[in-house]
Amino acid sequence: MQSSAPARATQSAAATATAGGRSPKGDWNASPMWLRVMWIILLFAATAIIISLLALICFGGPSESNYINKSDQQAVFLTNGQVYFGKLKSVNRQYLTLQGIYYLNVNQQVQPNQSNNNSSNNSNQSVSLVKLGCELHGPTDQMVINHDQVTFWENLKSDGQVAKAISQWVKQNPNGQTCSTSSTSNSTSNTTNNNTKNGN
């Protein structure tokens, strides 16, 4: 009689432990169908969010090339103060590729008129738009610029002064740029004469 009581107590405790502490598989199968569907949806949603965040971190969002207005000209401002105008063909984290390149040339009198009026000093400067290609080193009409050397770039309005000047140049030169050999030879001879005078 004394031995049967502990046996029943042990069986009762085991039954209570089994009922109160079901295995995970038992809990999942016993849960309602809608709850299981919700857990699966939440799992897929969390996975999609994590993948999207990782892609955003790796690729940095929209590409810089998406901001290029293909129909207009662009201006590229370099860290050395030089500005180049043309068509940006590609932009990535390392380089910018510019084609159809122009730049501004500022001509100033060697001995400007002495005057206290600042406006008269400004009249001694003339700014002209120059097509790249006829320089002494003979560059091609394409420039690959290190992104580290670029301060910023911007799209130009079609009715701006630079864009109008470029359109005017294209109309006046339908066959493209023709470099004058005399100007190149003069530049070379002037450089040679200067070197001779300096004793180089």
C-alpha positions as CSV (number, residue, x, y, z in Angstrom):
1,M,0.0,0.0,0.0
2,Q,2.8,2.3,0.8
3,S,4.6,1.5,-2.4
4,S,1.6,2.3,-4.7
5,A,1.2,5.9,-3.4
6,P,4.7,7.0,-4.5
7,A,4.2,5.3,-7.9
8,R,1.0,7.2,-8.5
9,A,2.6,10.4,-7.4
10,T,5.5,9.8,-9.9
11,Q,3.1,9.1,-12.7
12,S,1.0,12.2,-11.9
13,A,4.2,14.4,-11.9
14,A,5.3,12.9,-15.2
15,A,1.9,13.6,-16.8
16,T,1.9,17.2,-15.4
17,A,5.4,17.8,-16.8
18,T,4.4,16.4,-20.2
19,A,1.3,18.5,-20.4
20,G,2.9,21.7,-19.1
21,G,6.2,21.4,-21.0
22,R,5.4,20.3,-24.5
23,S,8.1,19.9,-27.1
24,P,8.4,22.8,-29.7
25,K,7.1,20.4,-32.4
26,G,4.0,19.8,-30.3
27,D,3.5,23.5,-29.7
28,W,3.8,24.3,-33.4
29,N,1.4,21.6,-34.5
30,A,-1.0,22.6,-31.8
31,S,-1.1,26.3,-32.7
32,P,-3.9,27.6,-35.0
33,M,-3.3,27.6,-38.7
34,W,-3.6,31.4,-39.0
35,L,-0.8,31.9,-36.4
36,R,1.5,29.6,-38.3
37,V,0.8,31.5,-41.6
38,M,1.5,34.8,-39.8
39,W,4.9,33.5,-38.5
40,I,5.9,32.4,-42.0
41,I,4.9,35.8,-43.5
42,L,6.9,37.7,-40.8
43,L,9.9,35.5,-41.4
44,F,9.9,36.2,-45.1
45,A,9.3,39.9,-44.5
46,A,12.3,40.1,-42.1
47,T,14.5,38.3,-44.6
48,A,13.5,40.7,-47.4
49,I,14.2,43.7,-45.2
50,I,17.7,42.4,-44.2
51,I,18.6,41.7,-47.8
52,S,17.4,45.2,-48.9
53,L,19.5,46.9,-46.2
54,L,22.6,44.9,-47.1
55,A,22.1,45.8,-50.8
56,L,21.7,49.5,-49.9
57,I,24.9,49.5,-47.8
58,C,26.9,47.7,-50.5
59,F,25.8,49.7,-53.5
60,G,25.1,53.1,-51.8
61,G,21.7,53.7,-53.2
62,P,21.0,55.4,-56.6
63,S,24.0,55.7,-59.0
64,E,25.5,59.1,-59.6
65,S,25.1,58.6,-63.3
66,N,21.3,58.8,-62.9
67,Y,21.6,62.5,-62.3
68,I,23.3,63.2,-65.7
69,N,21.0,65.1,-68.0
70,K,21.9,63.4,-71.3
71,S,20.4,66.2,-73.5
72,D,22.4,69.0,-71.8
73,Q,26.0,70.0,-71.2
74,Q,27.7,69.5,-67.9
75,A,30.3,71.6,-66.0
76,V,33.0,69.8,-64.0
77,F,34.8,71.8,-61.3
78,L,38.2,70.6,-60.3
79,T,40.0,71.1,-57.0
80,N,42.7,73.2,-58.7
81,G,40.0,75.8,-59.8
82,Q,39.9,74.7,-63.4
83,V,36.4,74.2,-65.0
84,Y,35.7,72.0,-68.0
85,F,32.5,71.9,-70.0
86,G,31.2,69.0,-72.1
87,K,29.2,65.8,-72.0
88,L,29.6,63.5,-69.1
89,K,29.4,59.9,-70.5
90,S,30.0,57.9,-67.3
91,V,30.5,58.5,-63.6
92,N,31.6,56.0,-61.1
93,R,33.3,56.0,-57.7
94,Q,36.8,56.3,-59.3
95,Y,36.5,58.3,-62.6
96,L,34.4,60.7,-64.6
97,T,34.5,60.5,-68.4
98,L,34.0,63.8,-70.2
99,Q,33.7,64.3,-74.0
100,G,33.2,67.3,-76.3
101,I,35.4,69.4,-73.9
102,Y,35.6,73.2,-73.7
103,Y,37.2,75.5,-71.2
104,L,37.4,79.2,-70.4
105,N,40.4,81.2,-71.4
106,V,40.9,84.5,-69.6
107,N,43.1,87.0,-71.5
108,Q,44.4,90.0,-69.6
109,Q,46.5,92.9,-70.7
110,V,50.2,92.7,-69.7
111,Q,50.1,96.3,-68.6
112,P,46.6,97.3,-67.6
113,N,45.7,101.0,-67.3
114,Q,46.4,102.3,-63.9
115,S,43.1,103.4,-62.3
116,N,41.5,103.5,-58.9
117,N,38.2,102.3,-60.4
118,N,37.8,98.5,-60.1
119,S,35.3,98.4,-63.0
120,S,38.0,99.7,-65.4
121,N,40.4,97.0,-64.3
122,N,37.7,94.4,-65.0
123,S,37.4,95.7,-68.5
124,N,41.0,94.6,-69.2
125,Q,40.0,91.0,-69.0
126,S,38.3,89.1,-71.9
127,V,36.9,85.6,-71.4
128,S,36.6,83.2,-74.4
129,L,35.4,79.6,-74.7
130,V,38.1,77.3,-76.1
131,K,37.6,73.9,-77.7
132,L,40.1,71.3,-76.3
133,G,42.3,69.6,-78.8
134,C,44.6,72.2,-80.4
135,E,46.9,72.6,-77.4
136,L,50.6,71.9,-77.8
137,H,50.4,68.4,-76.4
138,G,47.6,67.5,-78.8
139,P,45.0,66.0,-76.4
140,T,42.0,63.9,-77.7
141,D,38.5,65.1,-77.2
142,Q,38.0,62.9,-74.1
143,M,39.1,63.4,-70.5
144,V,39.1,60.8,-67.8
145,I,39.1,62.6,-64.5
146,N,40.0,61.1,-61.1
147,H,36.9,61.5,-58.9
148,D,39.2,62.7,-56.0
149,Q,40.1,65.8,-58.1
150,V,36.5,66.8,-58.7
151,T,34.9,69.3,-56.3
152,F,31.4,69.0,-57.9
153,W,29.7,68.8,-61.3
154,E,26.4,70.2,-62.5
155,N,24.1,70.1,-65.5
156,L,23.9,73.3,-67.5
157,K,20.7,74.9,-68.8
158,S,20.4,74.9,-72.5
159,D,19.7,78.7,-72.5
160,G,22.8,79.5,-70.4
161,Q,25.7,81.5,-71.8
162,V,28.1,78.6,-71.9
163,A,25.6,76.3,-73.6
164,K,24.8,78.9,-76.2
165,A,28.5,79.5,-76.9
166,I,29.0,75.8,-77.4
167,S,26.0,75.6,-79.7
168,Q,27.4,78.5,-81.7
169,W,30.8,76.9,-82.0
170,V,29.2,73.7,-83.3
171,K,27.3,75.7,-85.9
172,Q,30.4,77.5,-87.0
173,N,32.4,74.3,-87.2
174,P,30.2,71.7,-88.8
175,N,33.2,69.5,-89.7
176,G,34.7,69.6,-86.3
177,Q,37.8,71.3,-85.0
178,T,40.6,72.2,-87.4
179,C,43.9,73.1,-85.6
180,S,46.2,75.6,-87.2
181,T,49.7,74.4,-87.6
182,S,51.1,77.9,-87.6
183,S,49.8,78.7,-84.2
184,T,51.3,75.5,-82.9
185,S,54.7,76.2,-84.5
186,N,54.6,79.8,-83.2
187,S,54.0,78.5,-79.7
188,T,56.8,76.1,-80.1
189,S,59.2,78.7,-81.4
190,N,58.2,81.1,-78.6
191,T,59.0,78.5,-76.1
192,T,62.3,77.8,-77.7
193,N,63.2,81.5,-77.8
194,N,62.3,81.9,-74.1
195,N,64.4,78.9,-73.2
196,T,67.4,80.3,-75.2
197,K,67.1,83.7,-73.5
198,N,67.0,82.1,-70.1
199,G,70.1,80.1,-70.9
200,N,68.4,76.7,-70.9
